[in-house]
Amino acid sequence: MDFDKTYLVSGDIRPDSSFKYLINLKNEIDFSILHKEGLPKSALGLTNPKIFLLNQDYISDNITKSCQGSSVCQFHTDGSKPRPIGSWDSSSTVQSDGSEIELKFLTSSKQEHSIITFQCNPMLTEGQPVFIAEATDHSFRYEFQTQPLFIFFLDLIGGQGRCVKQA
């Protein structure tokens, strides 16, 4: 199981999709994904590539300083307004109804929080989190279809349920 992987997630409730998210289940976001070779600036959704190139170190430093040690980080596509919106710690909760597993990450303020709903998809060996919604209860919701993580968290909580390929 690769908990070290950092995912760059697009999606936003705003029409211009001006926010992106970095997710790492181990509280060790790899901020180099922002500079990753071969990842075009358009994939990050940066609103002005010229400004990004001039301020790349500032933007990266700003996001890194604000979100170090978190599991979920939200940032504006121009690099501003980075903030942690969830960390894996003793206040995190994992629950399951057998078909889905919900992982809740809180922040130090206990207001903003992230909820990742894992759904079993035996056809996917890894999967990718997908932004679903930003709700009025200050939650940021994601869906993650995956087989290995679903099974891992189901085992972690001793839950009932299965994740098998359908014939």
Contact map, one row per residue, 1 for C-alpha under 8 A:
11100000000000000000000000000000000000000000000000000000000000000000000000000000000000000000000000000000000000000000000000000000000000000000000000011000000000000000000
11111000000000000000000000000000000000000000000000000000000000000000000000000000000000000000000000000000000000000000000000000000000000000000000000000000000000000000000
11111000000000000000000111000000000000000000000000000000000000000000000000000000000000000000000000000000000000000000000000000000000000000000000000000000000000000000000
01111100000000000000000111011000000000000000000000000000000000000000000000000000000000000000000000000000000000000000000000000000000000000000000000000000000000000000000
01111110000000000000000110001100000000000000000000000000000000000000000000000000000000000000000000000000000000000000000000000000000000000000000000000000000000000000000
00011111000000000000011100011100100000000000000000000000000000000000000000000000000000000000000000000000000000000000000000000000000000000000000000000000000000000000000
00001111100000000000111100000000000000000000000000000000000000000000000000000000000000000000000000000000000000000000000000000001100000000000000000000000000000000000000
00000111110000000001111000000000100000000000000000000000000000000000000000000000000000000000000000000000000000000000000000000000000000000000000000000000000000000000000
00000011111000000001111000000000000000000000000000000000000000000000000000000000000000000000000000000000000000000000000000000000111000000000000000000000000000000000000
00000001111100001011100000000000000000000000000000000000000000000000000000000000000000000000000000000000000000000000000000000000011000000000000000000000000000000000000
00000000111110001011000000000000000000000000000000000000000000000000000000000000000000000000000000000000000000000000000000000000011100000000000000000000000000000000000
00000000011111111111000000000000000000000000000000000000000000000000000000000000000000000000000000000000000000000000000000000000001011000000000000000000000000000000000
00000000001111101000000000000000000000000000000000000000000000000000000000000000000000000000000000000000000000000000000000000000000011000000000000000000000000000000000
00000000000111111100000000000000000000000000000000000000000000000000000000000000000000000000000000000000000000000000000000000000000000000000000000000000000000000000000
00000000000111111100000000000000000000000000000000000000000000000000000000000000000000000000000000000000000000000000000000000000000000000000000000000000000000000000000
00000000000101111100000000000000000000000000000000000000000000000000000000000000000000000000000000000000000000000000000000000000000000000000000000000000000000000000000
00000000011111111111000000000000000000000000000000000000000000000000000000000000000000000000000000000000000000000000000000000000000000000000000000000000000000000000000
00000000000101111111000000000000000000000000100000000000000000000000000000011000000000000000000000000000000000000000000000000000000000000000000000000000000000000000000
00000000011100001111100000000000000000000000000000000000000000000000000001111000000000000000000000000000000000000000000000000000000000000000000000000000000000000000000
00000001111100001111110000000000000000000001000000000000000000000000000001111000000000000000000000000000000000000000000000000000000000000000000000000000000000000000000
00000011110000000011111000000000000000000000000000000000000000000000000111100000000000000000000000000000000000000000000000000000000000000000000000000000000000000000000
00000111100000000001111100001000000000000000000000000000000000000000001111000000000000000000000000000000000000000000000000000000000000000000000000000000000000000000000
00000111100000000000111110001000000000000000000000000000000000000000001110000000000000000000000000000000000000000000000000000000000000000000000000000000000000000000000
00111110000000000000011111111100000000000000000000000000000000000000011100000000000000000000000000000000000000000000000000000000000000000000000000000000000000000000000
00111000000000000000001111110000000000000000000000000000000000000000001000000000000000010000000000000000000000000000000000000000000000000000000000000000000000000000000
00110000000000000000000111111000000000000000000000000000000000000000001000000000000000010000000000000000000000000000000000000000000000000000000000000000000000000000000
00000000000000000000000111111000000000000000000000000000000000000001111100000000000000110000000000000000000000000000000000000000000000000000000000000000000000000000000
00010100000000000000000111111100000000000000000000000000000000000001111000000000000000000000000000000000000000000000000000000000000000000000000000000000000000000000000
00011100000000000000011101111110000000000000000000000000000000000001111000000000000000000000000000000000000000000000000000000000000000000000000000000000000000000000000
00001100000000000000000100011111100000000000000000000000000000000000000000000000000000000000000000000000000000000000000000000000000000000000000000000000000000000000000
00000000000000000000000000001111111000000000000000000000000100010000000000000000000000000000000000000000000000000000000000000000000000000000000000000000000000000000000
00000000000000000000000000000111111100000000000000000000000000000000000000000000000000000000000000000000000000000000000000000000000000000000000000000000000000000000000
00000101000000000000000000000111111100000000000000000000000000000000000000000000000000000000000000000000000000000000000000000000000000000000000000000000000000000000000
00000000000000000000000000000011111100000001000000000000000100000000000000000000000000000000000000000000000000000000000000000000000000000000000000000000000000000000000
00000000000000000000000000000011111110100000000000000000000000000000000000000000000000000000000000000000000000000000000000000000000000000000000000000000000000000000000
00000000000000000000000000000001111111100000000000000000000000000000000000000000000000000000000000000000000000000000000000000000000000000000000000000000000000000000000
00000000000000000000000000000000001111100000000000000000000000000000000000000000000000000000000000000000000000000000000000000000000000000000000000000000000000000000000
00000000000000000000000000000000000111110000000000000000000000000000000000000000000000000000000000000000000000000000000000000000000000000000000000000000000000000000000
00000000000000000000000000000000001111111011000000000000000000000000000000000000000000000000000000000000000000000000000000000000000000000000000000000000000000000000000
00000000000000000000000000000000000001111111000000000000000000000000000000000000000000000000000000000000000000000000000000000000000000000000000000000000000000000000000
00000000000000000000000000000000000000111111110010000000000000000000000000000000000000000000000000000000000000000000000000000000000000000000000000000000000000000000000
00000000000000000000000000000000000000011111110000000000000000000000000000000000000000000000000000000000000000000000000000000000000000000000000000000000000000000000000
00000000000000000000000000000000000000111111110000000000000000000000000000000000000000000000000000000000000000000000000000000000000000000000000000000000000000000000000
00000000000000000001000000000000010000111111110000000000000000000000000000001000000000000000000000000000000000000000000000000000000000000000000000000000000000000000000
00000000000000000100000000000000000000001111111000000000000000000000000000001000000000000000000000000000000000000000000000000000000000000000000000000000000000000000000
00000000000000000000000000000000000000001111111110010000000000000000000000001110000000000000000000000000000000000000000000000000000000000000000000000000000000000000000
00000000000000000000000000000000000000000000111110000000000000000000000000001100000000000000000000000000000000000000000000000000000000000000000000000000000000000000000
00000000000000000000000000000000000000000000011111110000000000000000000000000100000000000000000000000000000000000000000000000000000000000000000000000000000000000000000
00000000000000000000000000000000000000001000011111111000000000000000000000000000000000000000000000000000000000000000000000000000000000000000000000000000000000000000000
00000000000000000000000000000000000000000000000111111100000000000000000000000000000000000000000000000000000000000000000000000000000000000000000000000000000000000000000
00000000000000000000000000000000000000000000000111111110000000000000000000000000000000000000000000000000000000000000000000000000000000000000000000000000000000000000000
00000000000000000000000000000000000000000000010111111111001000000000000000000110000000000000000000000000000000000000000000000000000000000000000000000000000000000000000
00000000000000000000000000000000000000000000000011111111000000000000000000000000000000000000000000000000000000000000000000000000000000000000000000000000000000000000000
00000000000000000000000000000000000000000000000001111111000000000000000000000000000000000000000000000000000000000000000000000000000000000000000000000000000000000000000
00000000000000000000000000000000000000000000000000111111111000000000000000000000000000000000000000000000000000000000000000000000000000000000000000000000000000000000000
00000000000000000000000000000000000000000000000000011111111100000000000000000000000000000000000000000000000000000000000000000000000000000000000000000000000000000000000
00000000000000000000000000000000000000000000000000000011111110000000000000000000000000000000000000000000000000000000000000000000000000000000000000000000000000000000000
00000000000000000000000000000000000000000000000000000011111111000000000000000000000000000000000000000000000000000000000000000000000000000000000000000000000000000000000
00000000000000000000000000000000000000000000000000010011111111100000000000000111000000000000000000000000000000000000000000000000000000000000000000000000000000000000000
00000000000000000000000000000010010000000000000000000001111111110000000000000010000000000000000000000000000000000000000000000000000000000000000000000000000000000000000
00000000000000000000000000000000000000000000000000000000111111111000000000000000000000000000000000000000000000000000000000000000000000000000000000000000000000000000000
00000000000000000000000000000000000000000000000000000000011111111100000000000011010000000000000000000000000000000000000000000000000000000000000000000000000000000000000
00000000000000000000000000000000000000000000000000000000001111111110000000100011011000000000000000000000000000000000000000000000000000000000000000000000000000000000000
00000000000000000000000000000010000000000000000000000000000111111111000000000000000000000000000000000000000000000000000000000000000000000000000000000000000000000000000
00000000000000000000000000000000000000000000000000000000000011111111000000000000000000000000000000000000000000000000000000000000000000000000000000000000000000000000000
00000000000000000000000000000000000000000000000000000000000001111111000000000000011100000000000000000000000000000000000000000000000000000000000000000000000000000000000
00000000000000000000000000000000000000000000000000000000000000111111110110000000011100000000000000000000000000000000000000000000000000000000000000000000000000000000000
00000000000000000000000000111000000000000000000000000000000000011111110000000000000000000000000000000000000000000000000000000000000000000000000000000000000000000000000
00000000000000000000000000111000000000000000000000000000000000000011111000000000000000100000000000000000000000000000000000000000000000000000000000000000000000000000000
00000000000000000000000100111000000000000000000000000000000000000011111110000000000111110000000000000000000000000000000000000000000000000000000000000000000000000000000
00000000000000000000011111111000000000000000000000000000000000000000111110000000000111110000000000000000100000000000000000000000000000000000000000000000000000000000000
00000000000000000000111100100000000000000000000000000000000000000010011111000000000111100000000000000000000000000100000000000000000000000000000000000000000000000000000
00000000000000000000111000000000000000000000000000000000000000000010011111100000011111000000000000000000000000000000000000000000000000000000000000000000000000000000000
00000000000000000011110000000000000000000000000000000000000000000000000111110000111110000000000000000000000000000000000000000000000000000000000000000000000000000000000
00000000000000000011100000000000000000000000000000000000000000100000000011111011111000000000000000000000000000000000000000000000000000000000000000000000000000000000000
00000000000000000111000000000000000000000000000000000000000000000000000001111111110000000000000000000000000000000000000000000000000000000000000000000000000000000000000
00000000000000000111000000000000000000000001111000000000000000000000000000111111000000000000000000000000000000000000000000000000000000000000000000000000000000000000000
00000000000000000000000000000000000000000000011100010000001000000000000000011111000000000000000000000000000000000000000000000000000000000000000000000000000000000000000
00000000000000000000000000000000000000000000010000010000001101100000000000111111110000000000000000000000000000000000000000000000000000000000000000000000000000000000000
00000000000000000000000000000000000000000000000000000000001001100000000000111111110000000000000000000000000000000000000000000000000000000000000000000000000000000000000
00000000000000000000000000000000000000000000000000000000000000000000000001110011111000000000000000000000000000000000000000000000000000000000000000000000000000000000000
00000000000000000000000000000000000000000000000000000000000001100110000011110011111100000000000000000000000000000000000000000000000000000000000000000000000000000000000
00000000000000000000000000000000000000000000000000000000000000100110000011100000111110000000000000000000000000000000000000000000000000000000000000000000000000000000000
00000000000000000000000000000000000000000000000000000000000000000110011111000000011111100000000000000000001000000000000000000000000000000000000000000000000000000000000
00000000000000000000000000000000000000000000000000000000000000000000011111000000001111100000000000000000111000011100000000000000000000000001000000000000000000000000000
00000000000000000000000000000000000000000000000000000000000000000000011110000000000111110000000000000001111000011100000000000000000000000000000000000000000000000000000
00000000000000000000000000100000000000000000000000000000000000000000111100000000000111111001000000000000111000000000000000000000000000000000000000000000000000000000000
00000000000000000000000011100000000000000000000000000000000000000000011000000000000001111111000000000000110000000000000000000000000000000000000000000000000000000000000
00000000000000000000000000000000000000000000000000000000000000000000000000000000000000111111000000000000100000000000000000000000000000000000000000000000000000000000000
00000000000000000000000000000000000000000000000000000000000000000000000000000000000000011111000000000000000000000000000000000000000000000000000000000000000000000000000
00000000000000000000000000000000000000000000000000000000000000000000000000000000000000011111100000000000110000000000000000000000000000000000000000000000000000000000000
00000000000000000000000000000000000000000000000000000000000000000000000000000000000000111111110000000011110000000000000000000000000000000000000000000000000000000000000
00000000000000000000000000000000000000000000000000000000000000000000000000000000000000000011111000000111100000000000000000000000000000000000000000000000000000000000000
00000000000000000000000000000000000000000000000000000000000000000000000000000000000000000001111100001111000000000000000000000000000000000000000000000000100010000000000
00000000000000000000000000000000000000000000000000000000000000000000000000000000000000000000111110001110000000000000000000000000000000000000000000000000000010000000000
00000000000000000000000000000000000000000000000000000000000000000000000000000000000000000000011111111100000000000000000000000000000000000000000000000000010000100000000
00000000000000000000000000000000000000000000000000000000000000000000000000000000000000000000001111111000000000000000000000000000000000000000000000000000000000011000000
00000000000000000000000000000000000000000000000000000000000000000000000000000000000000000000000111111000000000000000000000000000000000000000000000000000000000111100000
00000000000000000000000000000000000000000000000000000000000000000000000000000000000000000000000111111000000000000000001100000000000000000000000000000000000000001100000
00000000000000000000000000000000000000000000000000000000000000000000000000000000000000000000000111111100000000000000111100000000000000000000000000000100000000000000000
00000000000000000000000000000000000000000000000000000000000000000000000000000000000000000000011111111110000000000000111000000000000000000000000000000100110000000000000
00000000000000000000000000000000000000000000000000000000000000000000000000000000000000000000111100011111000000000011110000000000000000000000000000000000000000000000000
00000000000000000000000000000000000000000000000000000000000000000000000000000000000000000001111000001111100000000011110000000000000000000000000000000000000000000000000
00000000000000000000000000000000000000000000000000000000000000000000000000000000000001000001110000000111110000001111000000000000000000000000000000000000000000000000000
00000000000000000000000000000000000000000000000000000000000000000000001000000000000011111011100000000011111000001110000000000000000000000000000000000000000000000000000
00000000000000000000000000000000000000000000000000000000000000000000000000000000000011110011000000000001111111111100000000000000000000000000000000000000000000000000000
00000000000000000000000000000000000000000000000000000000000000000000000000000000000111100000000000000000111111111000000000000000000000000000000000000000000000000000000
00000000000000000000000000000000000000000000000000000000000000000000000000000000000000000000000000000000011111000000000000000000000000000000000000000000000000000000000
00000000000000000000000000000000000000000000000000000000000000000000000000000000000000000000000000000000011111110000000000000000000000000000000000000000000000000000000
00000000000000000000000000000000000000000000000000000000000000000000000000000000000000000000000000000000011111111000000000000000000000000000000000000000000000000000000
00000000000000000000000000000000000000000000000000000000000000000000000000000000000000000000000000000000011011111000000000000000000000001100000000000000000000000000000
00000000000000000000000000000000000000000000000000000000000000000000000000000000000011000000000000000000011011111100000000000000000000001111000000000000000000000000000
00000000000000000000000000000000000000000000000000000000000000000000000000000000000011000000000000000001111001111110000000000000000000000111000000000000000000000000000
00000000000000000000000000000000000000000000000000000000000000000000000100000000000011000000000000000001110000011111000000000000000000000011110000000000000000000000000
00000000000000000000000000000000000000000000000000000000000000000000000000000000000000000000000000000111100000001111100000000000000000000011110000000000000000000000000
00000000000000000000000000000000000000000000000000000000000000000000000000000000000000000000000000000111000000000111110000000000100000000000111100000000000000000000000
00000000000000000000000000000000000000000000000000000000000000000000000000000000000000000000000000011110000000000011111000000000000000000000111100000000000000000000000
00000000000000000000000000000000000000000000000000000000000000000000000000000000000000000000000000011110000000000001111100000000000000000000001111001100000000000000000
00000000000000000000000000000000000000000000000000000000000000000000000000000000000000000000000000111000000000000000111110000000000000000000001111100100000000000000000
00000000000000000000000000000000000000000000000000000000000000000000000000000000000000000000000000110000000000000000011111000000000000000000000011100110000000000010000
00000000000000000000000000000000000000000000000000000000000000000000000000000000000000000000000000000000000000000000001111110000000000000000000011100000000000000010100
00000000000000000000000000000000000000000000000000000000000000000000000000000000000000000000000000000000000000000000000111111000000000000000000001100000000000000011100
00000000000000000000000000000000000000000000000000000000000000000000000000000000000000000000000000000000000000000000000011111000000000000000000000100000000000000000100
00000000000000000000000000000000000000000000000000000000000000000000000000000000000000000000000000000000000000000000000011111110000000000000000011100000000000000000000
00000000000000000000000000000000000000000000000000000000000000000000000000000000000000000000000000000000000000000000000001111110000000000000000001110000000000000000000
00000000000000000000000000000000000000000000000000000000000000000000000000000000000000000000000000000000000000000000000000011111000000000000000001111000000000000000000
00000000000000000000000000000000000000000000000000000000000000000000000000000000000000000000000000000000000000000000000000011111100000000000000111000000000000000000000
00000010000000000000000000000000000000000000000000000000000000000000000000000000000000000000000000000000000000000000000000000111110000000000000111000000000000000000000
00000010100000000000000000000000000000000000000000000000000000000000000000000000000000000000000000000000000000000001000000000011111000000000011110000000000000000000000
00000000111000000000000000000000000000000000000000000000000000000000000000000000000000000000000000000000000000000000000000000001111100000000011100000000000000000000000
00000000111100000000000000000000000000000000000000000000000000000000000000000000000000000000000000000000000000000000000000000000111110000001111000000000000000000000000
00000000001000000000000000000000000000000000000000000000000000000000000000000000000000000000000000000000000000000000000000000000011111000001111000000000000000000000000
00000000000110000000000000000000000000000000000000000000000000000000000000000000000000000000000000000000000000000000000000000000001111100001110000000000000000000000000
00000000000110000000000000000000000000000000000000000000000000000000000000000000000000000000000000000000000000000000000000000000000111110111100000000000000000000000000
00000000000000000000000000000000000000000000000000000000000000000000000000000000000000000000000000000000000000000000000000000000000011111111100000000000000000000000000
00000000000000000000000000000000000000000000000000000000000000000000000000000000000000000000000000000000000000000000000000000000000001111110000000000000000000000000000
00000000000000000000000000000000000000000000000000000000000000000000000000000000000000000000000000000000000000110000000000000000000000111110000000000000000000000000000
00000000000000000000000000000000000000000000000000000000000000000000000000000000000000000000000000000000000000111000000000000000000001111111000000000000000000000000000
00000000000000000000000000000000000000000000000000000000000000000000000000000000000000000000000000000000000000011110000000000000000001111111100000000000000000000000000
00000000000000000000000000000000000000000000000000000000000000000000000000000000000010000000000000000000000000011110000000000000001111100111110000000000000000000000000
00000000000000000000000000000000000000000000000000000000000000000000000000000000000000000000000000000000000000000111100000000000001111100011111000000000000000000000000
00000000000000000000000000000000000000000000000000000000000000000000000000000000000000000000000000000000000000000111100000000000111110000001111100000000000000000000000
00000000000000000000000000000000000000000000000000000000000000000000000000000000000000000000000000000000000000000001111000000000111100000000111110000000000000000000000
00000000000000000000000000000000000000000000000000000000000000000000000000000000000000000000000000000000000000000001111000000011110000000000011111000000000000000000000
00000000000000000000000000000000000000000000000000000000000000000000000000000000000000000000000000000000000000000000011110010011100000000000001111100000000000000000000
00000000000000000000000000000000000000000000000000000000000000000000000000000000000000000000000000000000000000000000011111011111000000000000000111111100000000000000000
00000000000000000000000000000000000000000000000000000000000000000000000000000000000000000000000000000000000000000000001111111100000000000000000011111110000000000010000
10000000000000000000000000000000000000000000000000000000000000000000000000000000000000000000000000000000000000000000000000001100000000000000000001111111000000000000000
10000000000000000000000000000000000000000000000000000000000000000000000000000000000000000000000000000000000000000000010000000100000000000000000001111111100000000000000
00000000000000000000000000000000000000000000000000000000000000000000000000000000000000000000000000011000000000000000011100000000000000000000000001111111110000000010000
00000000000000000000000000000000000000000000000000000000000000000000000000000000000000000000000000000000000000000000000100000000000000000000000000111111111000000110000
00000000000000000000000000000000000000000000000000000000000000000000000000000000000000000000000000000000000000000000000000000000000000000000000000011111111100000000000
00000000000000000000000000000000000000000000000000000000000000000000000000000000000000000000010000001000000000000000000000000000000000000000000000001111111110000000000
00000000000000000000000000000000000000000000000000000000000000000000000000000000000000000000000100001000000000000000000000000000000000000000000000000111111111111000000
00000000000000000000000000000000000000000000000000000000000000000000000000000000000000000000000000000000000000000000000000000000000000000000000000000011111111100000000
00000000000000000000000000000000000000000000000000000000000000000000000000000000000000000000000000000000000000000000000000000000000000000000000000000001111111100000000
00000000000000000000000000000000000000000000000000000000000000000000000000000000000000000000011000000000000000000000000000000000000000000000000000000000111111100000000
00000000000000000000000000000000000000000000000000000000000000000000000000000000000000000000000000000000000000000000000000000000000000000000000000000000011111110000000
00000000000000000000000000000000000000000000000000000000000000000000000000000000000000000000000101000000000000000000000000000000000000000000000000000000011111111000000
00000000000000000000000000000000000000000000000000000000000000000000000000000000000000000000000011000000000000000000000000000000000000000000000000000000010001111100000
00000000000000000000000000000000000000000000000000000000000000000000000000000000000000000000000011100000000000000000000000000000000000000000000000000000010000111110000
00000000000000000000000000000000000000000000000000000000000000000000000000000000000000000000000001100000000000000000000000000000000000000000000000000010000000011111000
00000000000000000000000000000000000000000000000000000000000000000000000000000000000000000000000000000000000000000000000111000000000000000000000000100110000000001111100
00000000000000000000000000000000000000000000000000000000000000000000000000000000000000000000000000000000000000000000000001000000000000000000000000000000000000000111110
00000000000000000000000000000000000000000000000000000000000000000000000000000000000000000000000000000000000000000000000011100000000000000000000000000000000000000011111
00000000000000000000000000000000000000000000000000000000000000000000000000000000000000000000000000000000000000000000000000000000000000000000000000000000000000000001111
00000000000000000000000000000000000000000000000000000000000000000000000000000000000000000000000000000000000000000000000000000000000000000000000000000000000000000000111
